[in-house]
Amino acid sequence: MGKKSKRVRSSKPNNVSSVDEEESRRSAVAPSVRGPRDAENVDSLLFEDPFGDEFEAEEVYDPEGEETKDDNNDAKESADSNEDKIVAWNPFASNSGDEPLEMDESAYKMHHALTPEWPSLSFDFIRDTLGSTHRTRFPHSFIAAIGTQADRPEKNKLTVLKLSDLGRVKKNNEKDDDDDEWEEYDKDNESDDEDGVDMDPVMEHFSIPHNGGVNRVRCMPQNNSIVATWSDTGKVNIYNVESIVQALEGAGGTNKTFPKSPFFTYSHHPVEGFAMDWSPNAEGKLATGDCDGNIHIWNPTELLAQKEWTTSTWNVNAAYSNINSSVEDLQWSPTEATVLASAECGGGYIKIYDSRRHGKAMLSQHISAPTNVDINVVAWNALVPNLLASGSDDGTFCVWDLRTFSSSSSPVKPLARFACHKKPITSLEWHPTDESMIVVSDEDGTYIYDLSIEQEDGQEKEVDGIPAQLLFVHSGSTITKEVHWHPQISSCVMTTAFSGFSTFIPSNL
């Protein structure tokens, strides 16, 4: 028979379960809020885990409080964003010149500035031998004739200036030279050097003494070495700068005789003037206008064909006289060798002359009625000869279709009219290869318009006073006076102002 088993009594105290329950409840409470432990004794031994869990205070979700917190954060972020908000500059706002501007270099393919000894009212490009048109490869180089406005008449000069190694603007993602110092040579990365990004521009020049301040400078289009200047002494001077240009281009050696004075001086204008233009069709034909309303026509003699530059090279005729008027600008027709347009003060007229008929204008159009504001400048479109642009003293510039001009006194409506400028229009010029593009300057800056842009249905004609046709604004100069497209470098613009010269190529052209 088997033995009867005996029940063994457990040695575990009866109160262990209650202690475990208490410790479990205690462990569920965060350490920072636990109360003091009971005294340890034989019946209630306390054990501590050296690797015990760490507890953090729980976060209680409050929907209303969360929304309030988010609103406060949004308000703070909104306030911070308002403080750092970048406001687009409006060039036509009434207070546009009150605050300093920060130039965005990414807006330019090329940009260079030059501060001369004396400011300049006028300049003109001299064509070089580096290519006819549409030059796009950097670095660029060009030559210009510049007239000064010094504080004393005897200090003035006619300067032939050459700027070379004009590189493009460095892009934001391009590295500096220091970053590439220890990198291996990569033939594919030679484009920066070829584009002249890291080159320093080079300036070379030669100056000829000029009697009096230079009001206007114009180079003969058929022979850019022949330069005419309007002096504030009332004289028109003609210079031959061929030897200077050859020296700057490195042609013909260094033993050259540079001119020290004009080879022809004309002093039969009664007062000084600003209007001057060479004919693009008849070589050597020049027109000059003064502040008393006189227009003189310069007809070349047979010596011009022989390239003999003497005092007998031109016969000058006092062809037209306008009483109580000032001839501010002159432009020969791009297609008609005898047709000339003038911008005149004293009523706001554009007049069309035919040099074969002296004494009277063929057409006289009163374009600024009823305000009679002065017309400062005109520009004839070389690609669309029936288009003529004009700029006024009230900041308005217009484009006219000459086919609508007539001998009657009825008003003529312009094809386009822009009245957004707040300062007088000082210069304008059509693009040499784009028939719809024109560059305009006022005293505050330089503006490029594309007149082929039209408003779509429902689109506003202007946004904040800015026309849809405005492509580019170059500002920062003080009292801009003249602007020109370079005839050979694609979309290159140069300006002169009281503060100096700027030359640039916009990134969007």
VEXDREN-2710 file (C-alpha; in Angstrom, 1 decimal):
% VEXDREN-2710
k/r/px/py/pz
1/MET/0.0/0.0/0.0
2/GLY/1.2/3.3/-0.6
3/LYS/1.9/5.9/2.0
4/LYS/-0.5/8.6/2.6
5/SER/0.9/11.9/1.5
6/LYS/1.0/14.8/3.9
7/ARG/0.0/18.4/3.0
8/VAL/3.0/20.7/3.3
9/ARG/2.2/24.2/4.7
10/SER/3.6/27.0/2.8
11/SER/6.2/29.2/4.5
12/LYS/5.0/32.3/2.6
13/PRO/3.6/34.9/5.0
14/ASN/-0.1/35.8/4.6
15/ASN/0.5/39.4/4.1
16/VAL/2.8/39.2/1.0
17/SER/0.0/39.6/-1.5
18/SER/-1.1/42.9/0.2
19/VAL/2.4/44.2/0.1
20/ASP/2.8/43.4/-3.6
21/GLU/-0.5/45.1/-4.3
22/GLU/0.6/48.2/-2.4
23/GLU/4.0/48.3/-4.2
24/SER/2.3/47.9/-7.5
25/ARG/0.0/50.8/-6.8
26/ARG/3.0/52.8/-5.6
27/SER/5.0/52.0/-8.8
28/ALA/2.1/53.3/-10.9
29/VAL/2.7/56.7/-9.5
30/ALA/5.4/59.0/-10.8
31/PRO/8.4/59.1/-8.4
32/SER/8.1/62.8/-8.0
33/VAL/4.6/62.5/-6.4
34/ARG/5.1/59.3/-4.4
35/GLY/4.5/59.5/-0.6
36/PRO/6.9/58.2/2.0
37/ARG/7.4/54.5/2.4
38/ASP/6.2/52.6/5.5
39/ALA/8.8/51.4/7.8
40/GLU/10.5/48.2/6.7
41/ASN/10.1/45.1/9.0
42/VAL/10.3/41.4/8.9
43/ASP/6.7/41.0/7.7
44/SER/7.0/43.7/5.1
45/LEU/10.3/43.5/3.3
46/LEU/10.8/46.1/0.6
47/PHE/12.8/45.3/-2.6
48/GLU/14.2/47.9/-5.1
49/ASP/15.0/47.2/-8.7
50/PRO/18.3/48.9/-9.6
51/PHE/17.1/48.9/-13.2
52/GLY/13.7/50.3/-12.5
53/ASP/11.7/52.1/-15.1
54/GLU/11.9/55.9/-15.3
55/PHE/8.6/57.7/-15.3
56/GLU/7.7/61.1/-16.8
57/ALA/4.8/63.2/-16.1
58/GLU/2.0/62.6/-18.5
59/GLU/0.7/65.4/-20.7
60/VAL/-3.0/65.9/-20.5
61/TYR/-4.5/66.8/-23.9
62/ASP/-6.7/69.9/-23.8
63/PRO/-8.4/70.6/-27.2
64/GLU/-9.3/74.2/-26.3
65/GLY/-5.8/74.9/-24.9
66/GLU/-4.2/73.3/-28.0
67/GLU/-6.1/75.6/-30.3
68/THR/-5.2/78.6/-28.3
69/LYS/-1.5/77.6/-28.4
70/ASP/-1.6/77.1/-32.1
71/ASP/-3.3/80.5/-32.6
72/ASN/-0.6/82.1/-30.5
73/ASN/2.1/80.4/-32.5
74/ASP/0.5/81.4/-35.8
75/ALA/0.2/84.9/-34.7
76/LYS/3.9/85.0/-33.6
77/GLU/5.0/83.4/-36.9
78/SER/2.9/85.9/-38.8
79/ALA/4.4/88.8/-36.9
80/ASP/7.9/87.5/-37.6
81/SER/7.1/87.0/-41.3
82/ASN/5.8/90.6/-41.5
83/GLU/9.1/91.8/-40.0
84/ASP/11.2/89.9/-42.5
85/LYS/8.9/90.3/-45.5
86/ILE/10.6/91.4/-48.7
87/VAL/8.6/94.0/-50.5
88/ALA/9.0/94.3/-54.3
89/TRP/10.2/97.8/-55.3
90/ASN/7.9/99.8/-57.4
91/PRO/10.0/102.2/-59.6
92/PHE/7.0/104.4/-60.3
93/ALA/5.8/104.9/-56.7
94/SER/5.9/108.4/-55.3
95/ASN/8.3/107.4/-52.6
96/SER/10.4/105.0/-54.7
97/GLY/13.6/107.1/-54.2
98/ASP/13.3/107.5/-50.4
99/GLU/14.9/104.2/-49.4
100/PRO/18.2/102.7/-50.3
101/LEU/18.0/99.8/-52.8
102/GLU/19.7/96.4/-52.7
103/MET/20.6/95.2/-56.2
104/ASP/19.8/91.7/-57.2
105/GLU/22.8/90.5/-59.2
106/SER/20.9/87.5/-60.5
107/ALA/18.8/89.9/-62.6
108/TYR/21.9/90.5/-64.8
109/LYS/24.0/88.5/-67.2
110/MET/26.6/91.2/-67.0
111/HIS/26.8/94.4/-64.9
112/HIS/29.7/96.8/-64.5
113/ALA/29.9/100.4/-63.2
114/LEU/32.5/103.1/-63.7
115/THR/32.8/106.4/-61.8
116/PRO/34.8/108.9/-63.9
117/GLU/36.6/112.0/-62.8
118/TRP/33.9/114.2/-64.2
119/PRO/30.2/113.4/-65.0
120/SER/29.0/113.1/-68.6
121/LEU/25.9/114.2/-70.3
122/SER/26.5/112.2/-73.5
123/PHE/28.4/109.4/-75.1
124/ASP/28.3/107.2/-78.2
125/PHE/29.6/103.8/-79.1
126/ILE/32.5/103.4/-81.6
127/ARG/32.1/100.2/-83.7
128/ASP/35.1/97.8/-83.4
129/THR/36.4/95.0/-85.5
130/LEU/35.4/92.1/-83.2
131/GLY/32.1/91.2/-85.0
132/SER/29.2/92.9/-86.7
133/THR/26.1/92.0/-84.5
134/HIS/24.8/89.5/-82.0
135/ARG/28.0/89.1/-80.0
136/THR/27.1/86.9/-77.0
137/ARG/30.3/85.2/-75.9
138/PHE/31.9/86.5/-72.7
139/PRO/34.1/88.4/-71.9
140/HIS/33.0/91.4/-73.8
141/SER/34.9/94.5/-75.0
142/PHE/33.8/97.8/-76.5
143/ILE/35.0/101.3/-77.3
144/ALA/33.0/104.6/-76.6
145/ALA/33.5/108.3/-77.1
146/ILE/32.6/110.3/-73.9
147/GLY/32.3/114.0/-73.3
148/THR/32.8/115.6/-69.8
149/GLN/31.1/118.2/-67.8
150/ALA/33.9/119.6/-65.7
151/ASP/33.7/122.5/-63.2
152/ARG/35.8/124.7/-65.4
153/PRO/35.6/125.0/-69.2
154/GLU/39.3/124.3/-69.8
155/LYS/39.2/121.1/-67.8
156/ASN/36.8/119.4/-70.2
157/LYS/37.8/116.5/-72.5
158/LEU/36.6/114.2/-75.2
159/THR/37.7/110.8/-74.1
160/VAL/37.9/107.6/-76.2
161/LEU/37.4/104.8/-73.7
162/LYS/37.9/101.0/-74.1
163/LEU/36.5/98.6/-71.6
164/SER/37.6/94.9/-72.0
165/ASP/37.4/91.7/-70.0
166/LEU/33.8/92.4/-69.1
167/GLY/32.7/89.1/-67.6
168/ARG/29.3/87.8/-66.7
169/VAL/27.8/88.0/-63.3
170/LYS/28.6/85.0/-61.1
171/LYS/25.6/82.8/-60.4
172/ASN/24.6/82.0/-56.8
173/ASN/25.4/78.3/-57.0
174/GLU/29.0/78.9/-58.3
175/LYS/31.9/78.4/-56.0
176/ASP/34.6/81.0/-55.2
177/ASP/38.2/80.5/-56.2
178/ASP/39.1/79.6/-52.7
179/ASP/36.7/76.6/-52.8
180/ASP/38.3/75.3/-55.9
181/GLU/41.9/75.7/-54.8
182/TRP/42.5/72.1/-53.8
183/GLU/40.2/70.5/-56.3
184/GLU/41.5/68.5/-59.3
185/TYR/41.6/70.1/-62.7
186/ASP/38.5/69.5/-64.6
187/LYS/38.4/70.5/-68.3
188/ASP/34.6/70.7/-68.2
189/ASN/34.8/73.5/-65.6
190/GLU/36.7/75.9/-67.8
191/SER/33.5/77.8/-68.7
192/ASP/33.9/80.3/-65.8
193/ASP/37.3/81.4/-67.0
194/GLU/36.1/81.6/-70.6
195/ASP/33.1/83.7/-69.5
196/GLY/35.3/86.1/-67.6
197/VAL/33.6/85.6/-64.3
198/ASP/36.8/85.8/-62.3
199/MET/38.5/88.4/-64.5
200/ASP/39.0/92.0/-63.5
201/PRO/37.8/94.5/-66.1
202/VAL/40.4/96.5/-67.9
203/MET/40.0/100.2/-68.8
204/GLU/42.1/102.0/-71.4
205/HIS/41.5/105.6/-72.5
206/PHE/42.9/108.6/-74.3
207/SER/41.6/112.1/-73.8
208/ILE/41.6/115.2/-76.1
209/PRO/41.2/118.7/-74.7
210/HIS/37.7/120.1/-75.3
211/ASN/36.8/123.8/-75.0
212/GLY/33.7/123.9/-72.8
213/GLY/31.3/121.2/-71.5
214/VAL/30.2/118.6/-73.9
215/ASN/26.4/118.7/-74.4
216/ARG/26.2/115.9/-77.0
217/VAL/28.5/113.3/-78.6
218/ARG/27.7/111.5/-81.9
219/CYS/29.8/109.2/-84.1
220/MET/29.4/109.0/-87.8
221/PRO/27.8/105.5/-88.5
222/GLN/29.7/105.0/-91.7
223/ASN/33.0/105.9/-90.2
224/ASN/33.0/105.8/-86.4
225/SER/36.4/107.4/-86.1
226/ILE/34.7/110.8/-87.0
227/VAL/33.2/112.2/-83.8
228/ALA/31.0/115.3/-83.5
229/THR/30.5/117.2/-80.2
230/TRP/28.1/120.0/-79.2
231/SER/29.9/122.4/-76.8
232/ASP/28.1/124.6/-74.3
233/THR/30.2/127.4/-75.8
234/GLY/27.9/127.3/-78.8
235/LYS/30.4/125.6/-81.1
236/VAL/30.2/122.2/-82.9
237/ASN/33.5/120.3/-83.2
238/ILE/34.5/117.4/-85.4
239/TYR/37.3/115.1/-84.4
240/ASN/39.2/112.3/-86.2
241/VAL/40.0/109.7/-83.5
242/GLU/41.1/106.9/-85.9
243/SER/44.7/106.7/-84.5
244/ILE/43.4/106.4/-81.0
245/VAL/41.0/103.6/-81.9
246/GLN/43.7/101.7/-83.7
247/ALA/46.0/102.1/-80.7
248/LEU/43.3/100.8/-78.4
249/GLU/42.7/97.8/-80.7
250/GLY/46.4/97.1/-80.9
251/ALA/46.6/97.7/-84.6
252/GLY/49.3/99.6/-86.6
253/GLY/52.0/99.7/-84.0
254/THR/52.6/102.3/-81.3
255/ASN/54.2/105.1/-83.2
256/LYS/51.1/107.1/-83.8
257/THR/50.2/110.7/-83.7
258/PHE/47.1/111.4/-81.6
259/PRO/44.9/114.4/-82.3
260/LYS/45.1/117.3/-79.8
261/SER/42.2/119.4/-81.2
262/PRO/39.3/119.1/-83.6
263/PHE/40.0/119.4/-87.3
264/PHE/36.8/121.3/-87.9
265/THR/35.0/123.8/-85.6
266/TYR/31.7/125.4/-86.6
267/SER/30.7/128.6/-84.7
268/HIS/27.7/130.0/-86.6
269/HIS/25.0/128.8/-84.2
270/PRO/23.9/131.8/-82.1
271/VAL/23.6/129.8/-78.9
272/GLU/24.5/126.4/-77.6
273/GLY/22.4/123.3/-78.3
274/PHE/21.9/119.6/-77.7
275/ALA/20.3/118.3/-80.8
276/MET/22.7/116.4/-83.2
277/ASP/22.4/113.4/-85.5
278/TRP/24.3/111.8/-88.4
279/SER/22.4/110.5/-91.3
280/PRO/22.4/106.6/-91.5
281/ASN/21.8/106.8/-95.3
282/ALA/23.9/109.7/-96.6
283/GLU/27.5/109.4/-95.4
284/GLY/28.8/112.5/-93.7
285/LYS/25.5/114.3/-93.6
286/LEU/24.9/116.0/-90.2
287/ALA/22.1/118.0/-88.6
288/THR/22.5/120.2/-85.5
289/GLY/19.9/122.2/-83.6
290/ASP/20.3/124.8/-80.9
291/CYS/18.2/126.3/-78.1
292/ASP/17.0/129.2/-80.2
293/GLY/15.1/126.9/-82.6
294/ASN/17.7/126.9/-85.4
295/ILE/18.5/123.7/-87.4
296/HIS/21.7/123.7/-89.6
297/ILE/22.3/121.0/-92.2
298/TRP/25.8/119.8/-92.9
299/ASN/26.3/118.6/-96.5
300/PRO/29.6/116.9/-97.2
301/THR/31.8/117.9/-100.1
302/GLU/33.8/115.7/-102.5
303/LEU/36.6/115.7/-99.9
304/LEU/34.7/113.3/-97.8
305/ALA/34.8/110.6/-100.4
306/GLN/38.6/111.1/-100.5
307/LYS/38.8/110.8/-96.7
308/GLU/40.3/114.3/-96.5
309/TRP/39.2/115.7/-93.1
310/THR/39.7/119.5/-93.3
311/THR/37.8/122.6/-92.7
312/SER/36.4/122.3/-96.3
313/THR/34.9/118.9/-95.8
314/TRP/31.4/120.3/-95.2
315/ASN/29.2/123.0/-96.4
316/VAL/26.8/124.1/-93.6
317/ASN/23.5/125.7/-94.2
318/ALA/21.2/127.5/-91.7
319/ALA/18.2/125.6/-93.1
320/TYR/15.4/126.2/-90.5
321/SER/14.6/128.7/-87.8
322/ASN/11.7/128.3/-85.3
323/ILE/10.7/131.3/-83.3
324/ASN/10.0/130.9/-79.6
325/SER/11.2/127.3/-79.7
326/SER/14.1/125.2/-78.7
327/VAL/15.2/122.1/-80.8
328/GLU/15.9/119.5/-78.2
329/ASP/16.6/116.4/-80.4
330/LEU/17.0/115.5/-84.0
331/GLN/16.7/112.1/-85.8
332/TRP/17.3/111.3/-89.4
333/SER/14.9/108.8/-91.1
334/PRO/16.4/105.3/-91.3
335/THR/15.2/105.0/-94.9
336/GLU/14.9/108.5/-96.4
337/ALA/18.2/110.3/-96.9
338/THR/16.6/113.8/-96.8
339/VAL/13.9/113.4/-94.1
340/LEU/14.5/114.6/-90.6
341/ALA/12.4/114.6/-87.4
342/SER/12.8/117.1/-84.5
343/ALA/11.6/117.3/-80.9
344/GLU/10.9/120.9/-79.9
345/CYS/10.0/122.8/-76.8
346/GLY/7.8/125.8/-76.7
347/GLY/4.5/124.1/-77.4
348/GLY/5.3/120.4/-77.6
349/TYR/5.7/119.7/-81.3
350/ILE/7.2/117.0/-83.4
351/LYS/8.2/118.3/-86.8
352/ILE/9.2/116.5/-90.0
353/TYR/11.6/118.2/-92.4
354/ASP/12.9/117.5/-95.9
355/SER/16.4/118.9/-96.3
356/ARG/15.6/119.6/-100.0
357/ARG/13.1/122.2/-98.8
358/HIS/14.6/124.9/-96.6
359/GLY/12.7/127.3/-94.4
360/LYS/9.7/125.3/-93.5
361/ALA/8.7/121.9/-92.0
362/MET/6.8/119.4/-94.1
363/LEU/4.7/118.3/-91.1
364/SER/4.2/120.0/-87.8
365/GLN/2.3/117.9/-85.3
366/HIS/1.2/119.3/-81.9
367/ILE/1.4/116.1/-79.8
368/SER/1.3/117.5/-76.3
369/ALA/-2.0/119.4/-76.4
370/PRO/-3.6/120.7/-74.3
371/THR/-0.7/120.8/-71.7
372/ASN/1.9/122.0/-74.3
373/VAL/4.5/120.1/-72.3
374/ASP/8.1/120.1/-73.8
375/ILE/9.2/117.2/-76.0
376/ASN/12.7/116.2/-74.9
377/VAL/13.7/113.3/-77.2
378/VAL/12.6/111.4/-80.3
379/ALA/13.8/108.0/-81.7
380/TRP/13.1/106.6/-85.1
381/ASN/12.6/102.8/-85.4
382/ALA/15.1/101.5/-87.9
383/LEU/13.3/98.2/-88.4
384/VAL/9.8/99.7/-88.7
385/PRO/10.3/103.1/-90.3
386/ASN/6.8/104.4/-89.8
387/LEU/7.2/104.2/-86.0
388/LEU/8.6/107.2/-84.0
389/ALA/8.9/107.3/-80.2
390/SER/8.9/110.6/-78.2
391/GLY/9.7/111.4/-74.6
392/SER/8.3/114.4/-72.7
393/ASP/9.1/116.6/-69.8
394/ASP/6.2/115.3/-67.8
395/GLY/7.5/111.7/-67.8
396/THR/5.2/110.5/-70.7
397/PHE/6.6/108.6/-73.7
398/CYS/4.6/107.7/-76.7
399/VAL/4.9/105.7/-79.9
400/TRP/3.5/107.3/-83.1
401/ASP/2.6/106.0/-86.5
402/LEU/3.9/108.6/-88.9
403/ARG/1.2/107.6/-91.4
404/THR/-1.3/109.3/-89.2
405/PHE/0.5/112.7/-89.2
406/SER/-1.1/115.3/-91.4
407/SER/-0.8/119.0/-92.1
408/SER/-4.2/119.7/-90.4
409/SER/-4.5/120.8/-86.8
410/SER/-6.5/117.8/-85.8
411/PRO/-5.1/115.8/-82.8
412/VAL/-3.3/112.6/-83.5
413/LYS/-3.7/109.5/-81.2
414/PRO/-0.5/107.6/-80.4
415/LEU/-0.2/103.9/-80.9
416/ALA/1.0/103.5/-77.3
417/ARG/1.2/106.0/-74.4
418/PHE/3.0/105.4/-71.1
419/ALA/2.4/107.9/-68.3
420/CYS/3.9/106.0/-65.4
421/HIS/7.2/107.8/-65.1
422/LYS/7.3/110.5/-62.5
423/LYS/10.4/112.3/-63.8
424/PRO/11.2/113.8/-67.2
425/ILE/12.2/111.4/-70.0
426/THR/15.9/112.0/-70.8
427/SER/16.6/109.5/-73.5
428/LEU/15.1/106.6/-75.5
429/GLU/16.3/104.3/-78.2
430/TRP/14.9/101.4/-80.2
431/HIS/16.6/98.0/-80.0
432/PRO/18.9/97.5/-83.0
433/THR/17.6/94.0/-83.8
434/ASP/14.2/93.8/-82.1
435/GLU/11.6/96.0/-83.7
436/SER/9.3/96.0/-80.6
437/MET/11.8/96.7/-77.8
438/ILE/12.8/100.1/-76.6
439/VAL/15.0/101.4/-73.8
440/VAL/13.9/104.5/-71.9
441/SER/15.6/106.6/-69.2
442/ASP/14.3/109.2/-66.8
443/GLU/16.2/110.8/-64.0
444/ASP/15.6/107.9/-61.7
445/GLY/16.6/104.9/-63.8
446/THR/16.6/103.0/-67.1
447/TYR/13.7/100.9/-68.3
448/ILE/13.3/98.3/-71.1
449/TYR/9.9/97.8/-72.6
450/ASP/8.6/95.2/-75.1
451/LEU/5.7/96.7/-76.9
452/SER/4.7/93.5/-78.5
453/ILE/3.2/92.3/-75.2
454/GLU/-0.5/92.6/-75.2
455/GLN/-3.0/92.2/-72.4
456/GLU/-5.1/89.1/-72.4
457/ASP/-8.8/89.2/-71.9
458/GLY/-9.7/90.2/-68.4
459/GLN/-6.1/91.1/-67.6
460/GLU/-5.5/94.5/-66.1
461/LYS/-3.6/97.0/-68.2
462/GLU/-1.4/98.0/-65.2
463/VAL/-0.6/96.3/-61.9
464/ASP/0.2/98.8/-59.2
465/GLY/1.0/101.3/-61.9
466/ILE/3.5/99.1/-63.6
467/PRO/2.7/98.4/-67.4
468/ALA/2.6/94.8/-68.6
469/GLN/5.2/95.8/-71.3
470/LEU/7.9/96.7/-68.8
471/LEU/10.6/94.0/-68.9
472/PHE/13.5/95.3/-66.9
473/VAL/14.4/98.2/-64.6
474/HIS/18.0/99.3/-63.9
475/SER/18.2/101.8/-61.0
476/GLY/20.7/103.2/-58.5
477/SER/22.2/105.9/-60.7
478/THR/21.8/109.6/-59.9
479/ILE/20.1/111.7/-62.6
480/THR/20.4/109.4/-65.7
481/LYS/20.9/111.4/-68.8
482/GLU/21.5/109.1/-71.8
483/VAL/21.2/105.5/-72.7
484/HIS/22.3/103.5/-75.8
485/TRP/22.1/99.9/-77.0
486/HIS/25.5/98.6/-78.1
487/PRO/25.2/98.0/-81.9
488/GLN/27.3/94.8/-81.8
489/ILE/26.9/93.2/-78.4
490/SER/23.5/91.5/-78.1
491/SER/21.1/93.4/-75.7
492/CYS/24.0/95.3/-74.0
493/VAL/23.0/98.7/-72.6
494/MET/25.1/101.5/-71.4
495/THR/24.0/104.6/-69.4
496/THR/25.5/107.8/-68.3
497/ALA/24.4/109.7/-65.2
498/PHE/25.6/112.3/-62.7
499/SER/27.0/109.4/-60.6
500/GLY/28.8/107.7/-63.5
501/PHE/28.5/105.0/-66.1
502/SER/26.8/101.6/-66.0
503/THR/26.9/98.9/-68.6
504/PHE/24.8/95.7/-68.3
505/ILE/22.9/92.9/-70.0
506/PRO/19.6/91.9/-68.4
507/SER/19.2/88.2/-67.6
508/ASN/15.8/88.1/-69.3
509/LEU/17.0/89.3/-72.7
END
